[in-house]
Amino acid sequence: MALDWSDLDLGSGKITWGPPFELDTERPLSEQEDFLDEDILQIEFPNKVVVDLGWYGGDFAVYVIQAGDWGSPVKEYRFRDPELIYSRLQNAIHVALTCSA
């Protein structure tokens, strides 16, 4: 499963980190954890909000971070199913676009 970030509706967001990312959906995630990283995708918005996708402690996580406050995310989505990546990212993007500066 190759993830093509161009399929995302970013609104006013801009991808600032997002190298090609591919998962083999036929293999268990436990066999691919060596290739998974905290830094998978980062999207920045003009209102000083960041949407971050990474692999944290055995789960995917999408964080919505406002004004650099990584200790208190505006929203957090944690999940293991890679099929949920796009929908969780779109939800996070919607939250990011509605945050005030």
C-alpha positions in Angstrom: 0.0 0.0 0.0 1.8 3.1 -1.2 0.5 6.3 0.4 0.3 9.2 -2.0 -0.1 12.4 -0.1 -1.3 14.2 -3.2 -4.7 12.5 -2.6 -5.2 14.6 0.6 -7.3 17.8 0.6 -4.9 20.0 2.5 -6.9 23.3 2.3 -4.3 26.0 3.2 -1.9 23.4 4.6 1.5 22.6 3.1 3.4 19.3 3.4 6.8 20.1 5.1 7.8 16.5 5.6 6.5 13.5 3.8 8.9 11.2 2.0 7.4 8.2 0.0 5.8 5.8 2.4 4.8 2.3 1.7 3.3 -0.6 3.8 2.8 -4.2 2.7 -0.8 -4.8 3.8 -0.3 -8.6 3.3 2.3 -8.7 6.1 1.6 -8.0 9.8 2.7 -4.6 11.0 4.9 -6.4 13.6 7.1 -7.6 10.8 7.5 -4.0 9.4 8.0 -2.0 12.6 11.8 -1.6 11.8 10.7 0.5 8.8 8.1 2.6 10.7 9.2 5.9 12.1 7.8 8.7 14.3 8.3 10.9 11.3 6.0 9.9 8.4 4.2 13.1 7.5 3.9 16.7 8.7 1.6 19.4 7.4 1.9 23.0 8.4 -0.9 25.6 8.3 -0.8 29.4 8.2 -2.6 29.5 11.6 0.5 28.0 13.3 -1.1 24.5 13.5 0.7 21.3 12.5 -0.8 17.9 11.6 1.7 15.2 12.3 1.5 11.5 11.4 3.9 9.0 12.9 4.4 5.6 14.4 4.5 5.7 18.2 4.7 2.8 20.5 3.1 0.3 18.2 0.4 2.5 16.9 -0.1 5.1 14.2 -0.8 8.5 15.6 -2.1 11.7 14.1 -1.6 14.8 16.2 -3.0 18.3 15.7 -0.6 20.7 17.4 -1.2 24.4 17.9 1.5 27.0 18.4 4.2 24.4 19.0 2.6 22.9 22.1 3.4 19.3 21.5 2.6 18.5 25.2 -1.1 19.4 24.8 -2.3 18.3 21.3 -5.6 19.9 20.2 -6.6 16.5 18.9 -5.0 13.0 18.8 -6.0 9.9 16.8 -4.3 6.6 17.6 -4.9 3.5 15.6 -3.2 0.3 14.2 -5.1 -0.2 11.0 -3.2 1.4 8.1 -6.4 1.6 6.1 -7.5 4.4 8.5 -4.5 6.7 7.7 -6.3 8.9 5.1 -9.5 9.3 7.0 -7.7 10.2 10.2 -5.5 12.7 8.4 -8.5 14.3 6.7 -10.3 14.6 10.1 -7.1 16.2 11.6 -6.8 18.6 8.6 -10.4 19.7 9.2 -9.6 20.3 12.9 -6.4 22.2 11.9 -8.3 24.4 9.5 -10.9 25.4 12.2 -8.3 26.3 14.9 -7.8 30.0 15.5 -4.3 31.5 15.2 
